[in-house]
Amino acid sequence: MFDSSNTIQEFISATAARTPTPGGGSVSALVAALAAALGEMVVNYSIGKKGLEAFQDELKPAAAELARARELLLQLMVEDQLAYEAMTAARKLPADSQVRKEKVPAALLTCIRAPESIAATGVVLLELCDRIVNFVNPCLLGDLAVCADLSMAAIRCATYSVRSNLSSLEDPADRQSVESRMSQTLNRALMLIQSAAPRIRQREQQG
């Protein structure tokens, strides 16, 4: 199990190894956590800065939201690994056992919900980026742009993780429900990045 107590090298080596975890979902969560951390840095450099006094009421809550998102994403990185391990263990049970019939669907839902939550948190990050574009230290707009783009990448990647498990859902209605939620999440993310990115660039050009 890999979490925030591991070094970067340990996590990367484990991801590269022929082991099932950490995989795509965990990597997506880590990317989103890095995005949150970068956004938090931008805000921290803006709080108390001369010339930005009028925006403190917007910046301080944003810093708290980004910190919460960062911690949540690190938790989701672990939950994604636990979900996959639970699924692997459930599928090793005898095919005709009642225990397997009960555990596999539950584990599958957890495998779907973890990356769903990662994507949803990524949307929150994009909403924050879009909200604070005009309030932050202009010297760090490039970092805010990286925060937004990493958030978008994490959302896309988490979506891949969700959809890779959809075919295993037995109920077509459940598959449709998950697909609908993910489509809504992705569409919302695309709308936000298409709003935030040009606004960041425009403010950069204004100097």
C-alpha positions in Angstrom: 0.0 0.0 0.0 1.4 3.4 -1.0 0.4 6.6 0.6 1.8 10.0 1.5 4.3 8.4 3.9 6.2 6.9 0.9 8.9 8.8 -1.1 8.3 9.9 -4.6 10.8 7.4 -5.8 9.1 4.6 -4.0 5.8 5.5 -5.5 7.2 5.8 -9.0 9.1 2.6 -8.8 6.0 0.7 -7.5 3.9 2.2 -10.3 6.5 1.0 -12.9 6.8 -2.5 -11.4 4.8 -5.5 -12.4 2.3 -5.1 -9.6 -1.4 -4.2 -9.8 -1.2 -1.2 -7.5 -0.6 1.7 -7.6 -2.3 2.0 -11.0 -4.1 4.5 -13.1 -6.6 5.6 -10.4 -4.0 6.1 -7.8 -1.8 8.0 -10.2 -4.8 10.2 -11.2 -5.4 11.0 -7.5 -1.8 11.9 -7.0 -1.8 14.2 -10.1 -4.9 15.9 -8.8 -3.3 16.3 -5.3 -0.3 17.9 -6.9 -2.6 20.3 -8.8 -4.3 21.2 -5.5 -1.0 21.8 -3.8 0.1 24.0 -6.7 -3.1 26.0 -6.5 -2.7 26.3 -2.8 0.8 27.7 -3.3 -0.5 30.3 -5.7 -3.1 31.4 -3.2 -0.6 31.4 -0.3 1.6 33.8 -2.2 -1.4 36.0 -2.8 -2.7 36.2 0.8 -1.4 39.3 2.4 0.3 40.6 -0.8 0.4 44.3 -1.3 -2.1 45.3 -3.9 -4.4 42.3 -3.3 -5.9 43.5 0.0 -9.4 43.7 -1.6 -9.4 40.0 -2.4 -8.5 38.5 0.9 -12.1 37.4 1.6 -12.0 35.3 -1.6 -8.4 34.0 -1.2 -8.5 32.7 2.3 -11.5 30.4 1.8 -9.9 29.2 -1.5 -6.8 28.3 0.4 -8.8 26.2 2.9 -10.7 24.5 0.1 -7.6 23.6 -1.8 -6.0 22.2 1.4 -9.1 20.0 2.0 -9.1 18.8 -1.6 -5.4 17.9 -1.4 -5.9 15.8 1.7 -9.0 14.2 0.3 -7.2 13.2 -2.9 -4.4 11.6 -0.9 -7.0 9.5 0.9 -8.6 8.6 -2.5 -5.2 7.5 -3.7 -5.2 4.9 -0.9 -8.8 4.0 -1.3 -8.3 3.2 -5.0 -5.5 0.8 -4.1 -7.6 -0.8 -1.4 -10.5 -1.2 -3.8 -8.5 -2.9 -6.4 -6.9 -5.3 -3.8 -10.4 -6.1 -2.5 -11.6 -6.9 -6.1 -8.6 -9.1 -6.8 -9.1 -11.0 -3.6 -12.9 -11.4 -4.3 -12.3 -12.8 -7.8 -9.9 -15.4 -6.4 -12.8 -17.0 -4.4 -14.5 -20.1 -5.8 -16.7 -19.0 -8.7 -19.8 -20.7 -7.3 -19.4 -19.5 -3.7 -22.0 -17.3 -2.1 -19.3 -15.2 -0.6 -17.8 -14.4 -4.0 -21.2 -13.5 -5.4 -21.6 -11.0 -2.6 -18.1 -9.6 -2.5 -17.4 -9.1 -6.2 -20.3 -6.6 -6.8 -19.4 -4.6 -3.7 -15.7 -4.5 -4.6 -16.6 -3.5 -8.1 -18.7 -0.5 -6.9 -15.8 0.6 -4.8 -13.4 0.4 -7.7 -15.8 2.7 -9.6 -16.6 5.1 -6.8 -12.9 5.9 -5.9 -12.0 7.3 -9.4 -15.5 8.9 -9.6 -14.6 10.8 -6.5 -11.2 11.7 -7.8 -12.8 13.2 -11.0 -15.4 15.1 -8.9 -12.7 16.6 -6.7 -10.8 17.6 -9.9 -13.9 19.5 -11.0 -13.8 21.4 -7.6 -10.2 22.3 -8.3 -11.1 23.7 -11.8 -14.0 25.7 -10.2 -11.6 27.2 -7.8 -9.1 28.1 -10.6 -11.8 29.8 -12.5 -13.0 31.6 -9.4 -9.7 33.1 -8.3 -8.1 34.0 -11.7 -8.5 37.7 -11.1 -7.6 37.6 -7.4 -4.2 35.9 -7.3 -0.6 37.2 -7.5 0.0 37.8 -11.3 3.5 36.5 -11.0 2.1 33.0 -10.3 -0.5 32.8 -13.1 1.6 30.3 -14.9 1.4 28.0 -11.9 -2.3 28.5 -11.7 -2.5 27.4 -15.4 -0.6 24.2 -14.5 -3.0 23.6 -11.6 -5.9 23.8 -14.0 -4.4 21.6 -16.7 -3.3 19.0 -14.2 -6.8 19.0 -12.8 -8.2 18.4 -16.2 -5.8 15.6 -16.9 -6.6 13.9 -13.6 -10.3 14.1 -14.4 -9.8 12.6 -17.8 -7.6 9.8 -16.4 -10.0 9.1 -13.6 -12.8 8.8 -16.2 -10.8 6.1 -17.9 -10.5 4.1 -14.7 -14.3 4.3 -14.1 -15.1 3.3 -17.7 -12.7 0.4 -17.6 -14.9 -1.2 -14.9 -18.3 -0.5 -16.5 -18.5 -3.7 -18.5 -18.3 -5.7 -15.3 -21.5 -4.2 -13.9 -24.2 -6.7 -14.5 -27.2 -4.3 -14.4 -27.5 -2.2 -17.6 -29.2 0.5 -15.6 -26.3 0.7 -13.3 -23.9 1.0 -16.2 -26.0 3.8 -17.8 -26.2 5.6 -14.5 -22.4 5.6 -14.0 -21.8 6.6 -17.6 -24.3 9.4 -17.3 -22.6 10.8 -14.2 -19.1 10.6 -15.7 -20.3 12.3 -18.9 -21.8 15.1 -16.8 -18.5 15.4 -14.8 -16.4 15.5 -17.9 -18.6 18.0 -19.7 -18.5 20.3 -16.6 -14.7 20.0 -16.5 -14.4 20.9 -20.2 -16.6 23.9 -19.7 -14.5 25.1 -16.8 -11.1 24.6 -18.4 -12.4 26.4 -21.5 -13.3 29.3 -19.3 -10.3 29.3 -16.9 -7.4 28.8 -19.3 -8.2 31.7 -21.6 -8.8 34.0 -18.7 -5.5 33.1 -17.1 -3.7 33.7 -20.4 -5.5 37.0 -20.9 -4.5 38.2 -17.5 -0.9 37.2 -18.1 -0.9 39.2 -21.3 -2.2 42.2 -19.5 0.9 42.2 -17.3 
